[in-house]
């Protein structure tokens, strides 16, 4: 990762890291996806065959459609969600009316919540369910999922179809915060696309700015939108604007951190090899944490992106705070250690940086993950990046001793 945030000369932006589509497999292009909702027959046939593997729930046959929907919702709201049972109910519901797009959508949603080790096996089935839902009706949820699963123009077309439907619904129900949040997420995803996959289009920057503005009008201070806006200012070298937004994001995360520390999960043990514990609770904050819900806390990917941007724009200490918070929630993710090493190095805390990069290398080697896409393009693998970073940190360590 280049911490300079430079804009490539031959395009608007090619290396943005955001909390949305960048985390997905993006494997849908080969499926012949279409925003019109036309399902590839073979794909649907394979999906229906796959669904036969899910055992029927005996009592489900006696339940009404509404009872089944309530049961599905309750199973998916559990922590962790009981996805397989929800899928069983959703399949019973679907078989009662294969022409109802909402039933296909519901099953697709359930599948998409499967744990990582199961979700890959069911990815194509979820994809087919969402495509079928779009073939039968207008489903913003299906558009969102398919946009996340696709790339470039295909992703854009799915997002645009979802945007049109959500804009109409927001006009009908102007007070619905849920609809506004969904629409703001779509604007964010479109802005991201024009900073990455579609960055070479002539009007890429203008479209990106427009979607960011639309998102702000739709839902001001929406966290993912602010992250994307901060990323835009960073790569266009408007660093003061980027710092202003990054500070706002930091203060938001501070409030969630206080809420987390008061929760049953928030009694972390601190390691000496990662530096000082987070100082996020030492700040005076506007507002009360009582107005926040821990379930709404930005996810790991979003927070990691905020930390990356902070290191790019010189907010090293704030980045360290955010990363230490992430470490408290999960100390086995090598990306957190990787970013901590960079932040500590840039903050001239080379001893902590060395410990963090060593830990990141250990975790990366333990899971034996190889970035084959990067290798095929002649780029550095993550492990090679870590080794190069470790070498640089060791050089700085020698100079400082």
Rosetta blueprint (number, residue, H / E / L):
1 X L
2 X L
3 X L
4 X L
5 X L
6 X L
7 X L
8 X L
9 X L
10 X L
11 X L
12 X L
13 X L
14 X L
15 X L
16 X L
17 X L
18 X L
19 X L
20 X L
21 X H
22 X H
23 X H
24 X L
25 X L
26 X L
27 X L
28 X L
29 X H
30 X H
31 X H
32 X L
33 X L
34 X L
35 X L
36 X L
37 X L
38 X L
39 X L
40 X L
41 X H
42 X H
43 X H
44 X H
45 X H
46 X H
47 X H
48 X H
49 X H
50 X H
51 X H
52 X L
53 X L
54 X L
55 X L
56 X L
57 X L
58 X H
59 X H
60 X H
61 X H
62 X H
63 X L
64 X L
65 X H
66 X H
67 X H
68 X H
69 X H
70 X H
71 X H
72 X H
73 X H
74 X H
75 X H
76 X H
77 X H
78 X L
79 X L
80 X L
81 X L
82 X L
83 X H
84 X H
85 X H
86 X H
87 X H
88 X H
89 X H
90 X H
91 X H
92 X H
93 X H
94 X H
95 X H
96 X H
97 X L
98 X L
99 X L
100 X L
101 X H
102 X H
103 X H
104 X H
105 X H
106 X H
107 X H
108 X H
109 X H
110 X H
111 X H
112 X H
113 X L
114 X L
115 X L
116 X H
117 X H
118 X H
119 X H
120 X H
121 X H
122 X H
123 X H
124 X H
125 X H
126 X H
127 X H
128 X H
129 X H
130 X H
131 X H
132 X H
133 X H
134 X H
135 X H
136 X H
137 X L
138 X L
139 X L
140 X H
141 X H
142 X H
143 X H
144 X H
145 X H
146 X H
147 X H
148 X H
149 X H
150 X L
151 X L
152 X H
153 X H
154 X H
155 X H
156 X H
157 X H
158 X H
159 X H
160 X H
161 X H
162 X H
163 X H
164 X H
165 X H
166 X H
167 X H
168 X H
169 X H
170 X H
171 X H
172 X H
173 X L
174 X L
175 X L
176 X L
177 X H
178 X H
179 X H
180 X H
181 X H
182 X H
183 X H
184 X H
185 X H
186 X H
187 X H
188 X H
189 X H
190 X H
191 X H
192 X H
193 X H
194 X L
195 X L
196 X L
197 X L
198 X L
199 X L
200 X L
201 X L
202 X L
203 X L
204 X H
205 X H
206 X H
207 X H
208 X H
209 X H
210 X H
211 X H
212 X H
213 X H
214 X H
215 X H
216 X H
217 X H
218 X H
219 X L
220 X L
221 X L
222 X L
223 X H
224 X H
225 X H
226 X H
227 X H
228 X H
229 X H
230 X H
231 X H
232 X H
233 X H
234 X H
235 X H
236 X L
237 X L
238 X L
239 X H
240 X H
241 X H
242 X H
243 X H
244 X H
245 X H
246 X H
247 X H
248 X H
249 X H
250 X H
251 X H
252 X H
253 X H
254 X H
255 X H
256 X H
257 X H
258 X H
259 X H
260 X H
261 X H
262 X L
263 X L
264 X L
265 X L
266 X L
267 X L
268 X L
269 X L
270 X L
271 X L
272 X H
273 X H
274 X H
275 X L
276 X L
277 X L
278 X L
279 X L
280 X H
281 X H
282 X H
283 X L
284 X L
285 X L
286 X L
287 X L
288 X L
289 X H
290 X H
291 X H
292 X L
293 X L
294 X H
295 X H
296 X H
297 X L
298 X L
299 X L
300 X H
301 X H
302 X H
303 X H
304 X H
305 X H
306 X H
307 X H
308 X H
309 X H
310 X H
311 X H
312 X H
313 X L
314 X L
315 X L
316 X H
317 X H
318 X H
319 X H
320 X H
321 X H
322 X H
323 X H
324 X H
325 X H
326 X H
327 X H
328 X H
329 X H
330 X L
331 X L
332 X L
333 X L
334 X H
335 X H
336 X H
337 X H
338 X H
339 X H
340 X H
341 X H
342 X H
343 X H
344 X H
345 X H
346 X H
347 X L
348 X L
349 X L
350 X H
351 X H
352 X H
353 X H
354 X H
355 X H
356 X H
357 X H
358 X H
359 X H
360 X H
361 X H
362 X H
363 X H
364 X H
365 X H
366 X H
367 X H
368 X L
369 X L
370 X L
371 X L
372 X H
373 X H
374 X H
375 X H
376 X H
377 X L
378 X L
379 X L
380 X L
381 X L
382 X H
383 X H
384 X H
385 X H
386 X H
387 X H
388 X H
389 X H
390 X H
391 X H
392 X H
393 X H
394 X H
395 X H
396 X H
397 X H
398 X H
399 X H
400 X H
401 X L
